[in-house]
Amino acid sequence: MKFDSGLGQKFADDLVGSLPGLKDDYRLIVALRDQLPLLAEAAPSPLLSALELMLEGQAEAIKPVFNLKEGFLTPRSDHTGLLWALEGIAWEPAYFRRAVMVLARLVAIDPGVKLVNKPINSLREIFLPWFRNTNASPAQRLSAIDEIIATLPDVGWELLRGLLPSAHAVSSGTRKPLLRTGEPPSKALTKREVWEMYSQIIDRAISVAGSDPVKLKPLLTGFHNYSLPDQEKVFKAVERSLSNRPSDELWSQLRDVVAKHNRFADAAWALPPDQLKQWKDLASKFEPKDPISKARWLFDDYLLDRQDKDTDFAAQRRKVVADIYKNNGADGIIQLVSVVKLPHFVTEAISSLELNARELAELISLSVEVFGESQFTAGIGFLFHNRIGTQAAIRWLKENVLSSNGGLLVGVGVLLNWPNNLETWDAVRSLGDEVERTYWQKKHPYWMDETPDLLLECIKRFRAVKRPLAGLEAALNKLKNIPTDLLLTLLDEIRETLGDSDRAHSNISYEIERAFEELDKRDDASDLAIARLEVAYHPLFRFSDRPMRVHKIIAEKPGDYYELLANVFRAEDEEHPEEQPAEQVALAEASYAVLSNFKTIPGLYEKHLDVGKLTTWIDEVRRRAAEGKRAAVADQYIGHILAHSPIDDDGVWPLIAIREQIERLKSDQLQHGMQIEKFNMRGVYSKAVYEGGSEERQFAAQYRGYAEKAAAWPRTQLMLREIAKSWEADAEREDTSARQRKMRD
């Protein structure tokens, strides 16, 4: 289907271009997030023009689109719809360059959102040489890359890095247009085309990197994935850089690459011996003379010991550290730590030197002076503590660290590395409230393998600084030792602190579910107490098979069911408030989740239905809803519940007793609710590419069959016929979609 000319395109352009705020109000982009990809497909030019305008200067008009919003567990951002829209536009060669330049400018202003859907990832996907995500020609793509490099150098370099050949590259593909297909490529990608594009990208990466050792490192890392001519280009670039600007960092990377290929010489990807010799000679030629630079590689790769078990790297590290300490003392150790990636390897090696208290005091003092709060300072602090004991170490910290400017965090960092026991905690307390509070605020909640009393004390101290989640994490392997009242209290407190930083670093879904599973085993945990917490945490249980106490309670207590309904829906005469408290919004979201997942028909046990119980339940909910002016929505939600009826013995859905309720209540809203829920119960489904609506027609025939047998229940019969009609309409839509897909292919 073509939209590139004529009155239809002009109408779409004028309509989208006239949207109020399109050119200067990011809130419109946010509001249209889910519709933006289709609007972009219908009218790409006005949308691109608006985005180009908003991205001028410092792009203040559009920056807020990246603002993160709090989700229940993880943050979310509204910029994703914009990325999908631009991905769709980039498929068409006529709009390709404008789309990728807008994406490049979005990369430049991206504040660093911690999401997979980010502008640089969309940009990289579009330009991938080996996976077609645009119909733009290779020449168009390279020209666009050149413009990005020229106008936005940092973005250009980040893009080039992401496009370098890799054996582990993956792509999920970009959003494809639904109707606007543009001019399809004449043939599938060939290996020659892919490698030619890779060669062009490598040329540009080498040109941008120049002699910069930092930029040459990523080119060197995966060079074995390049073609032979491109490997030679990288070799010459590295040689030129080391000749012009000797760099320990680049040489270390070169040494790592040579060692890797030497270690895995039999691997299919490894360089053949003659080529490897060329790289070995290059590494030898530029090997640093300084012993620290020569040995730093031993402290930069935590996989060394695992990948080459025949070599005792720990012994090599011990020898290096011993030699450095012997020749250069504490200053030499500090110099080594300042250049390595994994300082804990240095600490491990120092532990074998058996330094005395004075030597360790000198080393930790120098580390505090140079590094302040650091992993190495904490590690030496642990060795110092073990050498002189807790009380002596406390006195030393108080006199030499905590009393200095900025010494609080340094001292606490050292204390956090001490043994996790009551002696340490009491010693921390002796240093004053500020030190103790900071210690427990920063302490990692390691599993406690000590006595139950020590575990309870640990939880108590975490709770004192408002970190109940940390208390639960510390007890996760010993939940059976936590009294029921305390476990309930922890869950209650965690609910109140879900917005705190603890949440971002915790596998909260797993931990909360473990706590509920433990409560399920206990007789002294009341249904009501657990149900109240289930409401608060209900989004966590969306995909859980765990039986919910709250469902059991609301199936028995219609008043509680109505209370959940009232938490979500306003009364019919109630005005929409301009702003609602966060607590009320959270309660509404949790209550909605409970209502949406409640599928228990009150009084139903397998196929036996206690009609009296169901009738009483329905009538009480409806009575309260009428008083609260929520009658319509209550009937719809009762319909949602009744939709989960099984088929009766006469082969008809729903059960006869529920058909009787439908006739008794005479509620269009209830019947509408049953229809909606019945469609939703289908869930996620898949089809063959050109399958069409055959499955939907089967559903329609099934419900027409039910309707024929339900003549004794006229309202039920009418509802069943309406369901059948809806399935027939869906079948027509699926047929149309299948035909459209076939035409496009």
C-alpha positions in Angstrom: 0.0 0.0 0.0 1.4 3.4 -1.0 1.1 6.7 0.9 3.7 8.7 -0.8 1.6 10.9 -3.0 -1.9 12.1 -3.6 -4.7 13.5 -1.5 -4.5 10.7 1.1 -0.9 11.5 2.0 -1.7 15.3 2.1 -4.7 14.6 4.4 -2.6 12.5 6.8 0.3 15.1 6.8 -2.1 18.0 7.5 -3.9 16.1 10.2 -0.8 15.0 12.1 1.0 18.3 11.4 -1.9 20.3 13.0 -1.9 18.4 16.3 -1.6 21.1 19.0 1.8 21.0 20.7 3.4 18.6 18.2 6.4 21.0 17.6 7.0 22.3 21.1 5.4 20.1 23.8 7.0 16.8 24.8 3.8 16.0 26.7 2.1 15.2 23.4 4.8 12.7 22.5 4.3 11.1 25.9 0.5 11.0 25.6 0.7 9.5 22.1 3.4 6.9 23.1 1.4 3.8 22.0 -0.1 5.5 18.9 3.1 7.3 17.8 4.4 4.4 15.6 1.2 4.3 13.5 1.0 8.1 13.3 4.6 8.2 12.1 3.8 5.6 9.5 0.9 7.6 8.2 2.6 10.9 8.2 6.4 10.6 8.7 7.3 14.1 7.3 5.4 16.3 9.8 6.5 14.2 12.7 10.2 14.3 11.7 9.9 18.1 11.2 8.5 18.5 14.6 11.2 16.4 16.2 13.9 18.2 14.3 12.6 21.5 15.6 12.4 20.3 19.2 16.0 19.0 19.0 17.5 22.3 17.9 19.9 24.0 20.3 20.0 22.3 23.7 16.9 20.3 22.9 15.2 21.5 26.1 11.8 21.0 24.5 12.1 17.3 24.2 14.6 16.3 27.0 11.8 15.5 29.5 10.6 12.6 27.4 13.5 10.7 29.0 12.2 11.3 32.5 11.9 8.1 34.5 8.7 7.3 36.3 8.3 4.9 39.1 6.8 1.5 38.2 5.8 -1.0 40.9 9.1 -2.7 40.7 11.2 -1.0 38.0 11.3 2.5 36.5 9.7 3.2 33.1 10.1 5.9 30.6 7.8 7.3 27.9 10.5 7.7 25.2 10.0 4.1 23.9 7.1 5.0 21.7 9.2 7.6 20.0 12.0 5.1 19.3 9.5 2.6 17.8 8.1 5.3 15.6 11.6 6.3 14.3 12.5 2.6 13.7 9.5 2.3 11.5 10.2 5.4 9.6 13.8 4.3 9.0 12.7 1.4 6.9 11.8 3.7 4.1 14.8 5.0 2.1 13.0 8.4 1.4 12.9 9.1 5.2 15.8 7.1 6.3 18.5 9.8 6.7 16.2 12.2 8.6 15.0 9.4 10.9 18.5 8.2 11.9 19.7 11.8 12.4 16.9 12.4 14.8 17.8 9.2 16.6 21.5 10.3 16.7 20.5 13.6 18.3 18.3 11.7 20.8 21.4 9.6 21.7 23.3 12.9 22.3 20.7 14.1 24.9 20.0 10.7 26.4 20.7 11.2 30.1 21.6 7.5 30.4 18.3 5.8 31.1 18.8 2.3 32.5 16.6 0.6 30.0 17.2 -1.7 27.0 15.0 0.5 24.8 17.4 3.5 24.4 18.2 5.6 21.3 21.7 4.1 20.8 20.4 0.6 20.7 17.7 1.5 18.1 20.4 3.3 16.0 22.7 0.4 16.2 20.0 -2.1 15.1 19.1 0.0 12.1 22.7 0.0 10.8 23.6 -3.6 11.5 25.4 -5.0 8.5 24.2 -8.6 8.9 20.5 -8.1 9.8 18.3 -5.9 7.6 16.5 -3.3 9.6 16.1 -0.8 6.8 15.5 -0.8 3.0 18.1 2.0 2.6 21.0 1.1 0.3 24.6 0.5 1.7 25.6 3.9 0.2 22.8 5.7 2.0 23.7 4.0 5.3 27.4 4.8 5.0 26.6 8.4 4.1 24.4 8.8 7.1 27.1 7.3 9.3 29.6 9.8 8.0 27.2 12.7 8.8 26.7 11.4 12.3 30.5 11.2 12.8 31.0 14.7 11.4 28.1 16.4 13.3 28.0 14.3 16.5 31.5 12.8 17.0 30.7 11.1 20.4 27.6 9.5 19.0 29.4 8.5 15.9 32.1 6.7 17.8 29.6 4.9 20.1 27.7 3.8 17.0 30.9 2.5 15.3 31.9 0.6 18.4 28.5 -1.1 18.4 28.7 -2.1 14.8 32.1 -3.8 14.9 32.0 -7.5 14.0 31.3 -9.8 16.9 30.7 -13.5 17.2 28.1 -12.9 19.9 26.0 -10.1 18.2 22.3 -10.5 18.5 19.3 -8.6 17.1 15.6 -8.7 17.8 14.9 -6.5 14.9 13.4 -3.1 14.8 9.7 -2.2 14.5 8.5 -2.9 11.0 5.9 -0.8 9.3 2.4 -2.4 9.2 1.3 -0.8 5.9 4.0 1.5 4.5 6.5 -1.0 3.0 8.5 1.3 0.7 10.6 -0.3 -2.0 11.7 -3.7 -0.8 15.3 -4.8 -1.5 15.8 -6.8 -4.6 17.5 -9.7 -2.9 18.6 -11.1 0.4 21.8 -10.0 2.0 24.9 -11.9 0.8 28.1 -12.6 2.8 30.0 -10.4 0.5 27.7 -7.4 1.1 28.0 -8.0 4.9 31.8 -8.1 4.9 32.1 -5.1 2.6 29.9 -3.1 5.0 32.0 -4.3 7.9 35.1 -3.3 6.2 33.8 0.2 5.6 32.8 0.5 9.3 36.2 -0.7 10.4 37.9 1.8 8.1 35.8 4.6 9.7 36.5 3.3 13.3 40.3 3.3 12.6 40.1 6.8 11.1 38.2 8.1 14.1 40.4 6.3 16.6 43.6 7.6 15.1 46.5 7.0 17.6 44.2 7.2 20.6 44.9 4.1 22.6 41.6 4.2 24.4 39.7 4.1 21.2 41.9 1.5 19.6 41.2 -1.0 22.4 37.7 -2.0 21.3 39.0 -2.5 17.7 41.7 -4.8 19.1 39.3 -6.8 21.4 37.4 -8.6 18.7 39.8 -8.3 15.7 39.8 -12.1 15.1 36.2 -11.7 13.9 37.4 -9.4 11.1 38.5 -10.3 7.6 42.2 -10.8 7.0 42.7 -7.4 5.2 40.8 -5.7 8.1 42.9 -7.5 10.7 46.0 -6.2 8.9 44.6 -2.6 9.1 44.0 -3.0 12.8 47.6 -4.4 13.3 49.1 -1.4 11.5 46.9 1.1 13.5 48.0 -0.5 16.8 51.6 -0.6 15.8 51.5 3.1 14.7 49.8 4.1 18.0 52.3 2.3 20.2 55.2 3.8 18.2 53.8 7.3 18.5 52.2 7.2 21.9 53.5 4.3 24.1 50.5 3.2 26.2 50.5 0.7 29.0 46.7 0.4 28.6 46.9 -0.5 24.9 49.9 -2.8 25.4 48.1 -4.6 28.2 45.1 -5.1 25.9 47.4 -6.4 23.2 49.1 -8.7 25.6 45.6 -10.0 26.7 44.6 -10.7 23.1 47.8 -12.6 22.4 47.5 -14.6 25.6 43.9 -15.5 24.8 44.7 -16.8 21.3 47.7 -18.6 22.7 45.6 -20.2 25.4 42.8 -21.3 23.1 45.1 -22.2 20.1 42.8 -25.1 19.1 39.6 -23.1 19.0 38.1 -22.4 15.6 38.3 -18.7 16.1 41.9 -18.6 17.2 44.5 -17.0 15.0 46.7 -19.5 13.0 50.3 -19.8 14.3 51.9 -17.6 11.7 49.5 -14.7 12.3 49.7 -15.1 16.1 53.5 -14.9 15.9 53.1 -11.5 14.2 51.0 -10.2 17.1 53.4 -11.8 19.7 56.3 -10.0 18.1 54.4 -6.7 18.3 53.6 -7.3 22.0 57.3 -8.1 22.7 58.5 -5.1 20.8 56.6 -2.7 22.9 56.7 -4.5 26.3 57.0 -1.9 29.1 60.2 -1.8 31.2 58.3 -0.8 34.4 57.6 -4.0 36.5 54.1 -2.7 37.5 53.1 -2.1 33.9 54.4 -5.5 32.9 52.5 -7.3 35.7 49.3 -5.5 35.8 47.6 -8.0 33.5 47.7 -10.5 36.3 45.3 -8.3 38.3 43.0 -7.3 35.5 41.1 -10.5 34.6 39.2 -12.5 37.1 38.7 -15.4 34.6 42.4 -16.1 34.3 42.4 -18.7 37.0 39.3 -20.5 35.6 40.4 -20.5 31.9 43.9 -21.8 32.5 43.9 -24.1 35.4 47.4 -25.4 34.6 49.0 -22.1 35.5 49.2 -20.9 39.1 48.3 -17.3 38.6 47.8 -16.7 42.3 51.4 -17.7 42.9 52.5 -15.3 40.2 50.5 -12.5 41.8 52.0 -13.3 45.2 55.5 -13.1 43.8 54.9 -9.8 42.0 53.4 -8.2 45.1 56.3 -9.5 47.3 58.9 -8.1 44.9 57.1 -4.7 44.6 56.8 -4.5 48.4 60.4 -5.5 48.9 61.8 -3.0 46.4 59.3 -0.1 46.8 57.4 -0.7 50.1 53.9 0.6 50.7 54.3 3.2 48.0 54.9 0.5 45.3 51.8 -1.3 46.5 49.7 1.8 46.2 51.0 2.5 42.7 50.1 -1.1 41.7 46.6 -0.7 43.1 46.1 2.6 41.3 46.4 0.9 37.8 44.9 -2.5 38.2 41.2 -3.4 37.6 40.8 -5.9 40.5 42.5 -4.6 43.6 41.2 -7.5 45.7 43.8 -9.7 44.0 46.4 -7.4 45.4 44.9 -7.7 48.9 44.9 -11.5 48.6 48.5 -11.5 47.7 49.4 -9.1 50.6 47.7 -11.5 53.0 50.4 -14.0 52.2 53.2 -11.6 53.2 52.3 -11.8 56.9 53.0 -8.1 57.4 53.2 -7.0 61.0 50.8 -4.4 62.7 53.1 -1.5 61.9 53.5 -2.4 58.3 49.8 -2.9 57.9 49.1 0.4 59.7 51.4 2.2 57.2 49.7 0.6 54.2 46.1 1.3 55.4 47.1 4.9 56.3 48.5 5.4 52.8 45.5 3.8 51.2 43.1 6.1 53.1 45.2 9.1 52.0 45.3 8.1 48.3 42.0 6.2 47.7 39.8 7.2 50.6 36.8 4.9 50.7 37.7 2.0 48.4 37.7 -1.8 48.1 41.5 -1.9 48.7 41.2 0.3 51.9 38.5 -2.0 53.2 40.5 -5.1 52.4 43.6 -3.9 54.1 41.4 -2.8 57.0 40.2 -6.4 57.3 43.8 -7.8 57.5 44.7 -5.1 60.0 41.7 -6.0 62.1 42.7 -9.7 62.1 46.2 -8.8 63.0 45.5 -6.6 66.1 42.0 -7.5 67.1 38.6 -5.7 67.2 39.2 -3.3 70.1 42.6 -2.2 69.1 41.4 -1.7 65.5 38.5 0.3 66.7 40.8 2.6 68.7 43.0 3.0 65.6 40.1 3.9 63.3 38.7 6.4 65.9 42.1 8.1 66.2 43.4 8.0 62.6 40.3 7.8 60.3 37.0 8.8 61.8 38.4 11.9 63.4 39.6 13.3 60.0 37.6 15.3 57.5 35.5 12.9 55.4 36.6 10.0 57.5 33.1 8.7 58.3 32.5 6.9 55.0 36.1 5.7 54.9 35.9 4.3 58.4 32.5 2.7 57.7 33.8 1.2 54.5 36.5 -0.5 56.6 34.0 -1.7 59.3 31.8 -3.2 56.7 34.6 -5.6 55.7 35.0 -6.9 59.3 33.4 -10.2 60.4 29.6 -10.2 60.4 29.0 -10.9 64.1 27.9 -9.3 67.4 31.4 -8.3 68.4 31.7 -6.2 65.3 28.2 -4.7 65.6 28.8 -3.8 69.3 32.1 -2.2 68.3 30.4 -0.2 65.7 27.8 1.0 68.2 30.6 2.1 70.5 31.6 4.6 67.8 28.4 6.6 68.1 25.0 7.0 66.5 26.2 8.5 63.2 28.7 5.7 62.6 26.2 3.0 63.6 23.4 4.4 61.4 25.7 4.8 58.4 27.1 1.3 58.9 23.6 -0.3 58.8 22.4 1.9 56.0 25.3 0.7 53.8 25.6 -2.9 55.0 24.9 -5.6 52.5 22.3 -8.1 53.8 24.4 -11.3 53.6 22.7 -14.5 54.6 23.1 -15.2 58.3 24.4 -18.7 59.1 24.8 -17.9 62.8 22.4 -18.5 65.7 18.7 -17.5 65.5 19.3 -14.8 68.2 22.0 -13.2 66.1 19.8 -13.3 63.0 17.0 -11.5 65.0 19.4 -8.9 66.2 20.6 -8.3 62.6 17.0 -7.8 61.5 16.3 -5.5 64.4 19.3 -3.2 63.4 18.3 -3.2 59.8 14.8 -2.1 60.8 16.2 0.6 63.0 17.5 2.4 59.8 14.3 1.7 57.8 15.7 -1.2 55.8 13.2 -4.0 56.4 13.9 -5.5 53.0 17.5 -6.0 53.9 16.4 -7.7 57.1 14.3 -10.1 55.1 17.2 -10.8 52.7 19.5 -11.6 55.5 17.0 -14.1 56.8 16.1 -15.7 53.5 17.9 -19.0 54.1 16.6 -19.2 57.7 13.0 -17.9 57.4 11.7 -20.7 59.6 13.5 -19.0 62.5 11.6 -15.8 62.1 8.5 -15.5 64.3 5.2 -15.0 62.4 4.5 -11.6 63.9 8.0 -10.4 62.9 7.6 -11.8 59.4 4.3 -10.1 58.9 5.7 -6.8 60.3 8.7 -7.0 57.9 6.3 -7.4 54.9 4.2 -4.5 56.1 7.3 -2.3 56.5 8.7 -3.4 53.2 5.5 -2.3 51.5 5.9 1.2 53.0 9.5 1.5 51.8 9.1 0.1 48.3 10.3 3.4 46.8 13.6 3.3 48.6 17.0 2.4 47.0 16.9 -1.1 48.5 14.4 -2.1 45.9 16.6 -1.4 43.0 19.2 -3.8 44.2 17.0 -6.7 45.2 15.3 -9.6 43.6 12.2 -8.5 45.4 9.7 -10.7 43.7 11.5 -13.9 44.7 12.1 -12.7 48.2 8.6 -11.6 48.9 7.1 -14.8 47.5 9.5 -16.8 49.7 8.2 -14.9 52.7 4.6 -15.6 51.8 5.4 -19.3 51.1 6.8 -19.5 54.6 3.6 -17.9 56.1 1.5 -20.4 54.2 3.1 -23.2 56.2 2.1 -21.7 59.6 -1.1 -22.2 61.5 -0.6 -19.0 63.5 -0.8 -16.7 60.4 -4.4 -15.6 60.0 -6.0 -15.5 56.6 -7.0 -11.9 57.2 -3.4 -10.7 58.0 -2.0 -12.5 54.9 -4.8 -11.3 52.7 -4.2 -7.7 53.6 -0.6 -8.0 52.6 -1.5 -9.9 49.4 -3.5 -6.9 48.3 -0.5 -4.6 48.7 1.8 -7.0 46.9 -0.6 -8.4 44.4 1.3 -7.3 41.2 4.1 -9.6 42.3 1.7 -12.6 42.2 0.4 -11.9 38.7 2.1 -15.0 37.2 2.3 -17.1 40.4 0.4 -20.3 40.9 0.2 -19.7 44.7 -3.4 -19.9 46.1 -4.3 -16.4 47.3 -5.9 -16.0 50.7 -7.5 -12.7 49.6 -9.4 -14.6 46.9 -10.7 -17.0 49.5 -11.8 -14.2 51.7 -13.6 -12.1 49.0 -15.3 -15.2 47.7 -16.9 -15.6 51.2 -17.3 -11.9 52.2 -19.1 -9.8 49.5 -18.5 -6.6 51.6 -14.7 -7.1 51.3 -15.1 -7.6 47.5 -17.0 -4.4 47.2 -14.4 -2.5 49.2 -11.8 -3.5 46.6 -14.1 -2.3 43.9 -14.6 1.0 45.7 -10.8 1.4 45.9 -10.6 1.4 42.2 -13.7 3.0 40.8 -15.3 6.4 41.7 -19.0 6.7 42.4 -21.1 7.7 39.4 -21.6 11.2 40.6 -18.0 11.7 41.9 -15.8 14.2 40.2 -12.3 13.2 39.0 -9.8 14.8 41.4 -7.0 16.8 39.9 -4.5 15.0 42.1 -4.5 11.9 44.2 -2.2 10.9 47.0 0.4 8.3 46.0 -0.9 6.0 48.7 -4.4 6.1 47.2 -3.1 5.5 43.7 -1.0 2.5 45.0 -4.1 1.1 46.8 -6.2 1.5 43.7 -3.6 -0.3 41.5 -3.2 -3.2 43.9 -7.0 -3.6 44.3 -7.4 -3.6 40.6 -4.8 -6.3 40.3 -6.8 -8.4 42.8 -10.1 -7.9 41.0 -8.6 -8.7 37.6 -7.1 -12.0 38.8 -10.1 -13.1 40.9 -11.7 -16.0 39.1 -13.4 -17.9 41.9 -17.2 -18.1 41.6 -18.6 -17.9 45.2 -20.2 -21.2 46.2 -18.7 -23.2 43.3 -16.9 -26.4 44.2 -15.8 -28.2 41.0 -19.2 -28.5 39.2 -21.4 -28.3 42.3 -22.7 -24.8 42.8 -24.3 -23.6 46.1 -27.0 -21.5 44.5 -28.0 -19.9 47.8 -24.5 -18.8 48.6 -23.9 -17.4 45.1 -27.2 -15.5 45.2 -26.5 -14.0 48.6 -23.1 -13.0 47.6 -24.2 -11.3 44.3 -27.2 -9.5 46.0 -25.0 -8.1 48.8 -22.4 -6.8 46.3 -25.1 -5.2 44.2 -26.8 -3.7 47.3 -23.6 -2.1 48.4 -22.8 -1.0 44.9 -26.2 0.6 44.5 -25.7 2.5 47.8 -22.2 3.6 46.7 -23.4 4.5 43.2 -21.2 2.0 41.5 -23.9 -0.4 40.2 -22.9 -0.6 36.6 -19.2 -1.4 37.2 -20.2 -3.9 40.0 -22.4 -5.8 37.5 -19.6 -5.8 35.0 -17.2 -7.3 37.5 -19.7 -9.9 38.7 -20.0 -10.8 35.0 -16.2 -11.2 34.8 -16.4 -13.7 37.7 -19.3 -15.7 36.3 -17.5 -16.0 32.9 -15.2 -18.5 34.6 -18.1 -21.0 34.9 -17.4 -24.5 33.6 -19.5 -26.2 30.9 -22.6 -27.9 32.4 -23.5 -31.6 32.0 -25.9 -30.6 29.1 -22.8 -29.5 27.1 -23.6 -25.8 27.3 -21.7 -22.9 28.8 -22.3 -21.5 31.4 -23.7 -23.7 34.2 -27.5 -23.9 34.4 -27.5 -22.2 37.8 -25.6 -19.2 36.3 -28.0 -19.1 33.4 -30.7 -18.7 36.0 -28.8 -15.9 37.6 -28.6 -14.1 34.3 -32.3 -14.4 33.8 -33.0 -13.3 37.4 -30.8 -10.3 37.4 -31.7 -9.0 33.9 -28.5 -6.9 33.8 -27.0 -5.8 30.4 -23.9 -4.8 32.2 -23.4 -8.2 33.8 -23.8 -9.9 30.4 -21.4 -7.4 28.8 -18.9 -8.2 31.6 -19.2 -11.9 30.9 -18.6 -11.4 27.2 -15.5 -9.2 27.7 -14.0 -11.7 30.2 -14.7 -14.6 28.0 -12.8 -13.0 25.1 -9.9 -12.0 27.5 -9.7 -15.6 28.8 -8.3 -16.6 25.4 -5.0 -15.1 26.5 -1.9 -14.9 24.3 -2.2 -16.9 21.0 -0.2 -17.4 17.9 -1.0 -18.1 14.3 0.6 -19.2 11.1 1.5 -16.3 8.9 -1.4 -16.6 6.5 -3.8 -18.6 8.7 -6.6 -16.1 8.8 -9.7 -16.5 11.0 -10.2 -20.2 11.0 -9.8 -20.6 14.8 -12.2 -17.7 15.4 -14.8 -19.3 13.2 -14.5 -22.5 15.3 -15.2 -20.4 18.4 -18.2 -18.7 16.7 -19.6 -22.1 15.8 -19.2 -23.3 19.3 -21.1 -20.4 20.8 -23.8 -20.7 18.2 -24.2 -24.3 19.2 -24.5 -23.2 22.9 -27.1 -20.6 21.9 -29.3 -23.2 20.1 -29.4 -25.3 23.3 -30.1 -22.3 25.6 -33.6 -21.4 24.3 -35.0 -21.8 27.8 -32.9 -18.9 28.9 -33.5 -16.1 26.5 -31.1 -13.5 27.9 -28.4 -16.1 28.0 -29.2 -17.2 24.5 -28.9 -13.6 23.3 -25.5 -13.2 25.0 -24.2 -16.4 23.4 -25.3 -15.2 20.0 -23.5 -11.9 20.6 -20.3 -13.7 21.5 -20.6 -15.8 18.3 -21.0 -12.6 16.3 -18.0 -11.0 17.9 -15.9 -14.1 17.0 -17.2 -14.0 13.4 -16.1 -10.3 13.2 -12.7 -11.2 14.6 -12.5 -14.0 11.9 -13.1 -11.4 9.2 -10.4 -9.1 10.6 -7.9 -12.0 10.8 -8.7 -12.9 7.2 -8.1 -9.3 6.1 -4.8 -9.2 8.0 -3.6 -12.4 6.4 -4.5 -11.2 2.9 -2.6 -7.9 3.6 0.5 -9.9 4.8 0.4 -12.0 1.8 0.2 -9.0 -0.5 3.2 -7.4 1.2 5.2 -10.6 1.0 
